[in-house]
Amino acid sequence: MSVAQETPSQPQIQRHTPVPRNGRWSGFRHLLGARMLELAREKEVVFWVFVFPLLLALGLGFAFRNKPADRTTIAILASPNAAHIQELIQSSAQKNAIHAEIVDDAQAAKGLRLGKYDLIVDPVSADKVQYHYDPARPESVQSHVEVDGALQAAAGRKDVLATSVIVSSEPGSRYIDFLIPGLLGMNLMNSGMWGIGFALVDMRQRKLLKRFVATPMRRTDFLMALASSRLILMVIEVGLLLGFGILMFHMRVLGSFFTIVLIGALGAISFGGLGLLTASRAQKIESVSGLINIVMMPMWILSGVFFSYERFPATAQTFIKLLPLTALNDALRATILEGSSLVSQTGRISVLVIWGAISFFLALRWFRWT
């Protein structure tokens, strides 16, 4: 009888699956990716950040496109000399630019008040007229100059100085060229403040921030991910709006696209810091909405989005130039329309950096998770 010899079993080598080690920026990358996915799912964000500025530029661009000058409409007060004054206007060289109607006093006053008429002409006598207009309305002032010139010329006045007019409508000198950089700056402000401030308070209301506290996530990674998401959107915003201006209105971009993107990034960071600051302690959507509007409204009016801030008194312009949106708009216009370099705009860039640095410092200091 043979005894089976048992072969000693070989010890099994256990292979351990290496445990992935998260690097320093792993949390930041995951938070940034999650934030971008969240933004992509919010259709209203896509509309307000990308579509609305294009529609606004399209509407204003066509409203102020190159077209014949508008006719001025005036009211001639009914009197024995009204027909004579109307004939003088119709016989003048300005007859195609002036539309004159003979109406009674009440109708003329109501039309001037409601904007139907730019000017009221009162024929006091055969050789004397009296003008009624609002000096605060540019169209009324222009109408007064045109009508008075037409009547004086029709009455026999001779111009002793020969003049000529050259109309400038080349790209770079039009209203749409002034408008596009202003819309770009305004959109960076809106998306930076609303996109961060509103999102933070919404997370705080839904108790999401309280859950983040229980994780090993760094607070700086979380806030940096919010700000970085605006930088990614900023590149798309700049490309869309500038490309739209170039294709639709033949806008000329004289400066470097790298400089434009860098200035836009500084603006996005600056307004992202302001968004963090306004939302650092706000508990309700209504509260942060009010704070954001308080911060943004002065810049909407003063910072030269739709018209030049040079119209404001000189004493106020020193303060206006210290606003971040003013610095951003001026830097964008100088780069896009004049081809200015980044080095030549140190003062404007300093304003954006100071606003951004102070805002982020105070936001990190005052930020509350709950």
C-alpha positions, 0 to 999 in steps of 0.5 A: 500500500502506497502512501500518497505523498502530499505536496506542500502547498505553495504560499499564494502571493497576494497582490495589493491594488495600489491605492490612488493618492490624491494630489494637492489639486485633486479636490480643486479639479473635481469641484471645478468639473462639478461646477461646470457640469452644473452650469451646463445643466442650467439653461437660464445661465447659458441664455443670460451669459451667452445669448442675451449679450448677443441679442443686446448687441444685435438690437443696439447695433441695428438701432444705431446702424448707419442710416440717413439722419432722422427728420426733425418734427416741429410744430408751427402755432396756428396764426396769420403768419403760420403758412408763410413760415411753413413756406419758408421752411419748405423752400429752404435747403433743409426742407428734406430734414424738417417736417413742419405741422401747423397746430394750435397751442394746446396740441403743440404743448402736448406734442412737445411734452410727449416727444412728438415735436422737437420744437415749437415755432411761434410766428409773432409777426411776419419778420419775427418768430419765437422758439419753444424747446427743452434745452435738456433734450439734444434733439430739441437743441439740434432742431432749434439750430436747423430750423433757425438756419433754414428760416434765416437762409430762406429769408435772405441771409448769406453765409460768408464762410464756405464750409464742407462736411465729411461723414465718418462711418468707418469701422472704429468710429461708429457707436457699435464699436464703442458699444461692443467692449462696453457690453463685454465688460458689463457681461463679465461683471454680471456673470462674475457677480451673479454667477458666484454670489447667487450660486453661493447663497443658493447652496447655503439655503439648500444646506449644501455648504453645511455638507461640504464642511463635513468633508476634507475639502479645503475652503480655498479649493472650493472658492477657487473652483467657483472663481475658475469656472468664471474664467472658463466662461470668460474665454467663451464670452470674449470669443462669442461677443468679439466674433459676433461684432466682427462678423455682423458689423465688420468691427476691427480689432487692432489689439492682441487677442492675448491681451484682450483675454488677459484683461478679461481674465483680470476683470472676471477675477475682480468681479468674482471677488466682489461676488464672493464678498457680497455672498460671504454672509448673506442667508437669503437670495433676496439679501444677496440680490439687493447687495449685488444690485447696490454694487452693480447699479452705480457702475451700470450708470457711471462706467461708460457701458452705453455712453461715455462717462466724459459727460459727467462733471469733471469732479466726478470723473476721478471717482468714476475712473476708480470703479472696476467696470470703468477700468475694465471698459477703458482697457478693453476699448483701448486694446480693441479700438486703439491697439494699446499694449498691456504695459501701457495700461498699468493704471487700469490693470492696477485698479482691477487687481486692487479691487480683486485682491481686497475683495478676495481677502475680505471674502475669505475672512468673512465667509460663513458656511452656514 
